[in-house]
């Protein structure tokens, strides 16, 4: 009997091990079947090797260290430039400056592809040149715009920069087993959520009453938002990882999902660049263009919705409806234009590489639909992304970074949670994260 018990126990442990090893091969727990996280494989029948080659080539395209003196050349591809022996920047090649948006995107991309040296170089430069002084009212925030030599000239932050920075740091702590990254993330959150705006003119990153991210935490603009700054999957991670305000972050993630839905046009699915806390589009008088239109920032909303759909899966019905409207709209437009009034009128400019990427991430919400037309629409967008080449030349920075992030999502390379196995005599256990 004892021998049988030992044999049965061993067989049980082996069975559990095989199940967990299968889960490990998927690397993350998601709301759709794990293979679907690589839509190039599941929808286009591309091989894993083909997809990996494409991602490797994109890294070489955008992150081969470049020569700053040639950044405007029409043949240039990279946006990454090394500074000294230990730092680096992501250059906005269209404006010859460095932005928290690009630096934090670069950190996220290098994290997802396990390029720790590049991650650390970007983070060192951000802390040295972009972080506001500890003795000032902006402590905890990062200046959104600096010159390539590190001179700050942006007058505030850009809230998506802090959101990507914090999320990348939490993920880096787990990926590279370095708690110092998480400590830095928690320090940022603690500082940006303890501001007394009435006394200093600098407010919290998230509005305490609405639980929504502010466009910028200043007296003038802290009372409205930017839908593309709504990153519910990231803020949900904070609810799990942060030292404090966990319930607040959980509520903030829910409100971010709500605002994306509320700001999406009921017919076209288009999002405004800026909106009020009730979702209504807002034209900021100081902007040089109409921020109530679908213009520059708004292209990222589809990426935010799509990543939340497959990473979290808590608002699938409304997200599918949003993406169905949006993707049908661009299909009907023939992928010709890039900027519109929210009702689809007054189209101008072209459909960009960044839009091809972000909209393909949005296709996650249709890829597992029971509706054949939805699945075909998703496939069309994923195929368009596969056939879209990365941008080159002076204006490669913004659309290129959105394109690269999108490629990571659609190829299954974007991971938020790893499953690690811990084996001990007679025990098999699994844990999410570090």
N, C-alpha and C positions, 0 to 999 in steps of 0.2 A: 504493500500500500504506500509506504513511504517513497519507494522508487517511482510509483505512478504519480504521486503528488509532485515530486521533483520534476518528472518529465512534463506533466501538464503545465506546471509553472513556467518551465523553460519555453514550452510552445506558446504559452500566452504572452510571455515577454517578447518572444520573437515576432509574434503577430502584431503587437503594439508597436514594436520597433519599425516594422515594415510600413505600417500606416503612417507613422510620424515621419519616416524618411521620405515617403511620398509627399507629405506636406512640406518638408524642408526643400524638396526640389522645386516647389512653387514659390518659396521665399516669402510670401506674404498672404495674409488672410484677407480676402476681398469679397465683394458682394456678388460677383459673377464667377463662373468657373475659371480657375487660374489660367488655363491656356488662353482664354479670351483676352487676358491682359496684353498679349502680343497680337494685336489685330492684324498685323502684316502676315502672321502665320495662320491665324484662324479664319480670316476673311479672304486673304489673297493667295494662300497656299505658298507663301515664301518659306524658304528654309531658315532655320535658326542661324545657319552660317551666313546666309545672304544678309539677314537683318544685322547680325553682329558686324559684318564688314561695313555696312552702311553707317552704323553708329561710330565705328572706329574712324571712318573717313571724315565724319562730321567733327570729331574731336581734333583731327589733324587740320581740318579746314579752319575752325574757329579758334583753336587754342595752341597752335604752333607759335611760339614766341616771335613777335614781329618787331619791325624797325619803325619806331615812332615817326621818323622823318618821312616815311613813305605811306602813312596811314590813309591819305586821300587818293592814292593811286587806284585807278579803275580796276586794276588786276589784283588788288589786295583782298585777302579773304579773312585773315585773323582779326580778332578784337582783343586779343590777350597780349599784354606787353609786360615784360619783367622789369622790376625796379631794383637795382642793386642785387645783392646776394640772397635776399630773403623776402622780397615783396613783389607784388604784381598788381596790375590794374586791368579792368575791362573798360575799353575806351568807347565812348559814344563817338563813332567816327564821323557822324554827320555834323556834330557840333564841337568836336575837339574838347570834350570835357569828360569827367568821370562822375557817374551817378550811382546813388545807392541802389537803384533798380538793377543796373547792370552788374554791380559788384555782388549783390546778393543772388542774382541769377547765376552768376559765375560760380559762386560758392555752392549753390544747389546742384548745378550740373557736375562740378568736379566731385562733390560728395557722392552723387549717384553712380558715377563711373569709377569711384575709388581712387581718385587722384588727390591724395592728401597733401602733397607738396603744393599743388596749385591752390587748393582750398586754404591752406595756412598762409600762403603768400597774399592772397586776396584779403583774408581776415586781418592780417597784420597791418596792411595798408589802410584798411577801413578804420581800424582802431586808432592808428596814428594820426590820420589826416581828416577823417570824416566825423569821428566821435566828438561831440561837444564837450567843453571843459567841465570837469566835475564840480567846479565852484560856481557854475552859472545856472540859470533857470532851465536851460535845455539839456541838462545832464541826463544821460540815458538815451538821448536821441542822436541821430547821425545827420550831418549836413548833407542835403540831397544832391549837391552839385559842387564839384571841385575842379580846379584846373589839373592837368596832368602832373604838374609839379607838387600837387597837394594843397595848393592855396584854396581855401573854401570861399565860394562867393554866392552860393544859394543861401537864402535868408531863413530857411526853416528846414523841416524834414520832408520826406515823401513817405507816407505811412506804409506803403507796400514794401519799402526797403527794410524797415524794422520787422515786418511780419516774415519775410523770407529769411532775414538774418537769424531771428530767434528759432525758426523752424529748422533751418540748416544746422544750427548749433546743437539743438536737442538730438537730431538724427546723427550728427557726427559723434556725439557722446556715446551713443549706442554702437554705431558702426565700428568705431576705432577704440572702443573701451577706454575713453578718456573723459572722466567726470568733469574736468575743468571746463569743457565746452558747455556742459549743462549749467554749470555754475555761472558762466557768463550770460547764458540765455536768461536764467532766473534773475540775475542782476538787472539786465535790461528791462524785463517785465516789471520788476518791482519799482524801478525808477520812473518808467513811463506811465505807470498807473498810480502815482502818488503826487501828482501835480496839483497845485492850487492856482488855477488859471485866473481867478479874480484878483489875486495878489501879484502874480508874476507875468500874466499874459500868455503863459504856456499851459495848455490843458493836457488831459490824459489822452493816450493813444486811442482808446475806445471810450465813447460816451457812456457814462455810468448809467444813465436812465434808459437809453434805448438799446444798450449793449452793442451798438454798431461802431465800426471803425470810422474815425473822423478823416475827412479829406486831408486836413492838416490841423494840428492842435493849437491854433492861434485864435485870438479873439475874433478875428474877421471871418474865419472859415471852419471853425470847429463844429459847427452845427449842421453841416451837410457831409455827404460821403461820395465815394467813387465806387460804383459796383465792381469794378475790376480789382479793387482792394479786398473784396469779400472772398476769403479763402477758408471756407468752413472746415475742410479736411485738415488744414494746418491748425486752426484754432481748437479743433477737437483733440489734436495731439497735445496742445498745451494743457487741456483739461486733465490729461493723463500724466503729463510730465512735470508741470510747473509746481513749485513749492507752495504757492498760495493762489487764491482766487479760482480754485478749480471749478466750483459751481458756476462762477461768473463766466469762465471761458466756455463751459458747456452750453450755457444760455446764449453766449455770443456766437457760437457756431450755428446754433439753431436760427438766430436772427440773421446771420449772414446768408443762410439758405433762403430765408424769407425775403430778404432784400433783393437778391438776385431774381427771384420769381416776380416780386412786385415791380421791379424796374424794367422787366422784359415786356416789350410791346405785345399786346394780345393777338395781333394778326401776324406781324412780321417776325417776332421774337427778338428784334434788335434791342440793344441796351444803350443807354446814354453814357457819355463819358463821366458826367457828374449827376448826382441825384440828391434829393432831400431824403430825410430819414423815413418818409412815407413811400419812397420809391418813385416819386414824380421827378421827371427830368428837370435839371436845373442849369440855367445859363448864367455862369458866374460873370458878372460885369467886367471884372479885371482881366479875364482871359482874352487872348488874341484871336480866338475862334469861338464858334458856338458849341459850348460844352454840353448842351442839351441834345446834340446829335450823336449818332454812332460815328465816331471819328478815329481816335488814336488809342486811348486807354481801353476802350470798350471791346476791342478785338479779343482781349484776354478773358472775357467773361465766359465764353464757350469752353475754354480750357479749364477754368475754375469749376464750372458745372460738371464737365465730364470727369475730371479727376475725383470730385466728391462722389459722383455716381459709382465709380468702380472701386474707390478706396473705402468708402463708408456705407453707401447704399441705404441711407435713412430717409431719403426724400425722392425716391425713384419716379413716382408717378408725375409729379410736377416737373421734375427735371427732364423726363422723357418728352413731355408736352412742349416744354420750352425749346428743346433741341430740335424736335420735329418741325416746329414753326420756323426756327432760324435756318435750319439747313434746307428746308424747302424753299425759303425765300431766296437764298443765294443761288440755289439751283435754278430757280425761275429767272433770276437776273443773268444767268449764264456765266457766273463767276467773272463778271466784267468790272464791277465797281467795288470801292472800298469804304466809301463814306456816304451816309444817308441821313435824312430826317427819319425819325423812328417809324413813321408810317411807310417808309420806303421811297419817298419822293426826293427829288433833287439829288440824284446820285452823282458823285464825282470821284475822280482818282481811280486807281486800279486795285484789283484783288491781289493782295500781297502774299509772300511766302509765310509771313506770320499768321495771316488769316487761314491759309491752307492748313497750317499746323493746328492752330487753336480749334478750328471747326472740326478737324479730324478727331481731336480729343473729345469734343462734344458728341461725336458719333458713338462713343461708348454707351450713351443712353439709349441708342437705337439698336446696337449690334446684337443684343440678346432678346429683342422684342419677339413676341409671338406673331407680329404682323410682318409678312414677307416684304411689303413695300418699305417698311422701316429698315429692315436688314439690308435691302438693296441700296437704300439711300446711304446707310452707314458705309457699306462697301465702296460706293462711289467716292465718298470723301476720303476714305483711307487710301484708295487707289490714287486719287489726285495728290495726296500728300507724298506717297511713294514716288510719284513721277515728278514732283516738284524739287528742283535743284536748290541748294542753299544759295543765298544772295552773296554777291561780291560788290566791290566798289564802295564809294563814299557812304552810302546809306544802308550798309549791311547790318549795322549794330542792332537796332531795336527789333526789326522783323526777324533778324537772324537769331537773336536770343529766344524770342517766343517760338520760332520754328524749332530750335534745338530742344528746348524744354518739351515741346509737343512731341517731338520724335521720341524722346525718352518715355513719355507716357504711352504712346501708341505701340511702341516696340516692347513694352513690358520691362523696361529698364528703370522705371521710377518706383522705388520701394519706400514704404513708410514704416513697416514693421517686419522684422525678421523673426523666424521661429528657430530657436536654438534647442538642441537636445542635450539633456543631462542624463548620463547613464551611470548607474551604480549597481552593485551586486543585488539582484533580485528586484530592482526598481527601474522603471522607465518613466521619465517625466519630460514634459515639454513646457517651455515658457516663452511668452511673447516678449521680444525685445531683449535687452541686456540682462 
